[in-house]
Amino acid sequence: MRVGVLGATGLIGSSVVARLLAEGHQVRGWARGTATSARSQPAVEWNDLDMSSLATAQDWRHHLAGLDAVVNCAGLLQDAPGESVEAVHATAITALVLACAQSGVRCFVQVSAIGLDAGTPTAFSRTKQVGDTALMASDLEWMVLRPSVVVGRQAYGGSALFRALATLPVLPVVKGTGPLDIVALDDVASTVAFFLRPGAPGRVVLDLAGPEHLSFVDVIRTYRAWLGWPPARTVSISAVLAGLVFRLGDAAGLLGWRPPVRSTILAEIRRGAAGDPQAWQTMTGIVPQSLAATLSAEPAGVQERWFAVLYLLKPVVLVALSLFWIVTGLISLGPAASAGEVFLQEAGAGTLALPLALAGALADLAIGLGIAWRRTSRLALLGGAGLSVLYALAATVLVPRLWLDPLGPLVKILPVLVLHLQALATLRDR
């Protein structure tokens, strides 16, 4: 069978693609930025695709040529610059369903989210419901799968957050969170593959829920045990403080980042992600794994421990570097402007001392702002590393005495440069 997979580079989508290839299907993978995946999985027909730009059936039709089935694993947590949950979950899927019907693609597997029938407190869940409703109103052979929180060997979003929080010796707990029926990524991929087999039932809605109700603290404790660390203390934090933290995540989202700590997550975890796996198990024969069993099947190694710690440090490093460059630029433009000019005159800049001091200050500001904005962060980090090396080389040639300065202005360039390299190494989310 020729199957098109939307969101093919995501946590669920990449696992589904691997499972379908293993079962002999031909796969066309749709996602944004597929170059890395194309190199690692050359058996897939990769296509760069921005779902938010596909608002009509006509927009979709040529993408469906030659396909027998579509699996939608795409999803957004909440709106961000250039990203709209309404466009991805509702408008694009409604158009895709119509395009499938017009193009003869009869099979459509929708990976949605659990609990939509119990209310939609966020734009994420509301728009997911719109997409589900459009599909279920069609005459296609549809399957709507609604997984709870999905975890596996790969880590992204919520599953990455679990690992990061497990590194903390003191765990902050938000009161009023609902139960989580954690579901294994392998079980979700197996379910998608099941419904693409000949004779599989159609027109069904299934909750994909794990076999146990866990509190948020239970989940973190299980991850901490998997990572081999002793139990952590817990401390309750106020709703005001929790709201502030999640709002900071929203602010990062406005800059193009995708932190798992955002207001949508807060609303969703307060609702919980629980369901009954009995119908799923009866129909497919898949016995859902517990979280502990899922994790213990692949024991944690040093790479998992490094990831957990570095994931938590990543935003700290990026914020520190951004502020370092911005504050340096502002100081150079303000209280230290004359000192910079005097230093450059000592270096032999002559009448160019003032223009060069201003240019350096503006360059520092541009790098700091560029690091803060997700789309320019890589270029800005490279620029910051390059400018640091340039400053060090120029000072070595023109004012070598600075290497012996007790405050170490040149020596300190070395750890700053290393931080740039670390930020570059951890910049990609997946």
Secondary structure, 3 states (H helix, E strand, C coil): CEEEEECCCCHHHHHHHHHHHHCCCEEEEEECCCHHHHHHCCCCEEEECCHHHCCCHHHHHHHHCCCCEEEECCCCCCCECCECHHHHHHHHHHHHHHHHHHHCCCEEEEECCCCHHHCCCCHHHHHHHHHHHHHHCCCCEEEEEEECCEECCCCCCHHHHHHHHCCCCEEEEECCCCCECCEEHHHHHHHHHHHCCCCCCCCEEEEECCCCCECHHHHHHHHHHHCCCCCCEEEEECHHHHHHHHHHHHHHHHCCCCCCCCHHHHHHHHHCECCCCHHHHHHHCCCCCCHHHHHHCCCCCHHHHHHHHHHHHHHHHHHHHHHHHHHHHHHHHCCCHHHHHHHHHHCCCHHHHHHHHHHHHHHHHHHHHHHHCHHHHHHHHHHHHHHHHHHHHHHHHHCHHHHHCCCCCCCCHHHHHHHHHHHHHCCCCC
